[in-house]
């Protein structure tokens, strides 16, 4: 299993997909922020000069209010991808106006349940929901309720931003605390996280490997929490035999992050990395840019690169 050779091959594939203007699409066609940010993060770890062009694309497409839209050409309103853009800029060491504006937008962006009228509605009219509306994070798009993956990425990015924004540190901590409570409130009964709630109309829903892995990265500093320990046990069970390179890559990143919290992960990681390398060599695999970049990030994590752990 030659990780270095695999990383070099993936780097060449990722660079070949870059749009002439510097961004990336999920596949061919419209450039989008998510694959661009993940590609930049992966190429920063590979010391590629193409990362600088991607960073310029990210900076040039920031909205005036500090946020980013999901797709090039979208209306000028921010969404969850602002966290990924902020993380890419912070990882590149760019503590400038762009990052501060993004932090201010993130801590000011509130989901529905953060407003009293929606909390009242969830407790009275829509009282079949299973979550506590007083515990909130971030939504996919503005004006909707909190979801797991946007919340987790926002927590990771804000933790990374703390040192450069001391004057708003209290606001950052407040949002992180509410988001942490929200994630712990929405675990699935079997352990781990779905994309939203663990119960829907009273029925338990299955956890998702990618959502669970990303939520655990956001909660790395709470590794002794009961819900976190249960989610980690679920992840260990689910990673065996996982057929998706994208989900397996996120699981590897998370298992490496928790390696010092739990014993016995070394062999599991070795097996998971071997399976990931085997999977990506199959025909028609990694046609999606986000999957390609996340695979690179997983293999870089094994070598010591830590992008998603935030402040522990």
N, C-alpha and C positions, 0 to 999 in steps of 0.2 A: 504494500500500500504506500505509494509515493505521493504524499500530500503536497509537496512542493511542486512536483510536475503537474499535478491536478490543478493546483491554484494558478499556475502559469497558463495552462490551457483555458481555464475559466476566465482569466483576465483578458486574454486575447479575444474570446467570444464576447465578453461584455463591452470591450472597447469598440469592437466592430459594429455594435448596435447603437452607438451614440449618434444622435442627430447632429447634422452639421452645425447647428446653433448651440449645441452643448447639452441638451437634455436627452431623456430616454422615454420611449413609450413602453407600455406593457409588452407589446410585440411590435410589429411594424405599424406606422400610422401616428395617431395623435400623441404628442408628448404629454406626459403626466408627471405630477410631482412625486407620488409614491415611488415608482421605479427609479426616478432620477435621484432622489435622496438615498435610497438603498444602494444604487450603483455608485454614487459618490462615496458613501461610507466604505463600501467594499474596495474601491480603488484607492482611497486614502490608505487603507491597510496594506495595499499592494505597492504603495509609493509610485503610483502612476501619474504621469503629467496630465492625463485626461481628466483627473479629478478636479484640477483647477478650472478647467473649462466648464465642468458641471457646476462647480460652486458659483461661478460668475452667472450661469443661467439661473440658479436659485436666487441669487441676490437681485438680479434684474427683474424677476417676476414676483417680488414681494408687493403686496397691496399697501396702499398708503397707511392703513391702520395697523400695519405690522404683521398681518396674517398672510396666508397663501391659499389660493384656490386649488382644487384637486387636479384640474386640467388646464392646459394652456388655452386661453380663449374663453374660459368660464367668466361668469359675471364676477365683479369685484367684491366678493364676500368670502371670508375665510372659512376654513373647516379643519378637520382633525389633522390634515397633513402639515399644518403649521408646526406641530411638535416634531415631525420628522425633519423638516427644514431647519428648525432650530438646532436639533441634535447634530445635523450634518455640519452646520456652521460652527458649533461649539467644538466638535471633534477636530475640525480644521484649525482650531485656535483663534477663530475670528470673533473676538469679543468687542464688537463695534455697535454702532447705532442699530443695525439690522437685528442683532440678537436681542438687544434691550427692547426694541419695539415689539418683537415677537413674544418676549416674556410678559410685557404689559398686556398684550392682547390675550394671551393664554389665561392669565389670572383674572382677567375681566370677563372672559367668555363663560357665561353661565347656562346650564341646561334648564329645561322646563321646571324640573322639580326643585330647583334652587329658589324659585319664586313662590311666595306664600299661597297664591291662589291655586297653583298646581298641586302644592302639598295638601291643601284642603280638599281639592278634588280627588286626589288619590286615596285620601282617608275616608271620603264620604261616598261620592258617586262611583268612582272607579276603584272600589275597595277590594276587587278581586286580585289586584296586583300583589305579588309576594315580596316586594322589596320595600325597604324603609326609605321614603322620599326625602327624609332629612339628610340622607347620606348620598352625595352626588359627586359626579366627576365631570366628564366631557362627552359630547355627542359626536356623531359622524358629521353632521351638518348643523348649522345654527338653528336654534328654535325647537330642538327635539330633545328627547331624554338621553340620559347617560348610557353609554355602552362600554364594554370591557376593554377592547383593544384601544380605542381612542383615549380612554382614561389612563391606561397603563403607559402608553407612549408619552402622554403629557406629564405624568409623574416622573418618568425617567428623565425627560428633557429639563423639567424644572429643577430636579435635584442637581443636575449637571450645571445649571445656571446660577445656583445660589451665590457662589463666591464673587461673581461680578455684578451682583445686584443687591448690595447690602441694604440700600435704602428702602427696598420693597420686600426684604426678606420675610417680614412678618406676614405679608399677604401671600407670598409663595408658600410658606409653611402652612397657612390656613387652608389653602386649596389642596395641598398635598395631604393634609390630615383628613379632610372631608373625602377626598378621592380614595384614600387608603381604607377608610371606613366603608365606603361604597363597595369596593372590590371584595372586602371580607364579608360583606352582607349578601353578596350575590353568588356565592359558590354553589355548585351543584351538589345534591345530596350524596352522590357517589364520590365526590371530590373533584377539584378542578373547576374550570369555568366554561360556560357556553358563551356565545357572543353577547348575550344580555342577561337574562334571569335564569336562576337555577330551577325555578318552578314556573310553569305557565298554566294558568287556570287550575292550579293545584296538582298538576301532573309534573313529575320530575323529568327534566330534559338531560340529554347526554352532554357531557363535556366535550370540548374541542381541543385537540392537541396544540394548535397554534395559539389560541386564545389563552389556554392554561399556561403555556410557556412564557408568553409575553407578560401576562399578569404576574407570574412569579418573579420575573426580572424586576418589575416595579416594586415588588414586596421583599426584595432581597434582604433589607435591613430588619425584616420581621420573620426571620427564618424559624424562630421558635414558637410562632403563633400556631394554634391548633389547626386553623383552616389552611394555613400555608403548608404545614407538615402533611395534612391530608391530601392537598393538591399535588405535592411532590411525590407522594406514594402513588397517586393515580398516574402521574406522568411517567414514573418508572415502569409501571405496568403497560401503559399505552405505547411506549416507545419501541417495545419489542415487536418486530414484525411490521412496523409502520411502512406503508407502501409509498408515501408521498415525500419526495425530497425536500419540498418546502417545509412541511410540518416537522420532518425529522431534523432539518437544519435548526429550526427554532428550539427544538428539544435539546439538541447538543449545546447550543449557546447557553441555555438555562442550566443544564446539568453541570456544565463547567463552572458557572457562576456559583452554584451551591456545593461545589466539590469540597470546600473546607467546612461546610456545615454537616455534611453527611458522609459516613465512611462507606467504602465499597463501590464508589462511582467510577473508579479508574477502569475496571474491566468493562463496565457497561458503556462508558464513553468510547473505549477502543472498539467495541463491537458496533456501536452506532455509527462511528466514523467510517469503519470499513463498509458497512451497509450503505451509507450515503454515497461513498465513492463508487460502489458497485452500481447503485441505482442511476446515478447521473451519466454513466457510460452506456446506458441503454438507448435504443433508437427513439428519436422524437421526444426526449426528456429535456427539461429546462428550456422550453420554447418561450416561457414567460420571463421577462427581465427581472421581476422581483424575486422569483425563485432562484434564478441564477446568482443574483447578488447576495441573497440570504445564504445560499450554499457557500459562497466564498467567505462570508462573514463567519459562518460556523467553523470552517476549516482554519481561518485565521485565529478564532477564539482558542482553538486547541493549542495554537502556537503562542498564546499569551496576550493577544489583542482583546481588550475589553471595551466595547462600545456602549452596550445597553445596560450596564449595571448601575449607572448613576452614582450617587454618593452613598456609600455604605456606612 
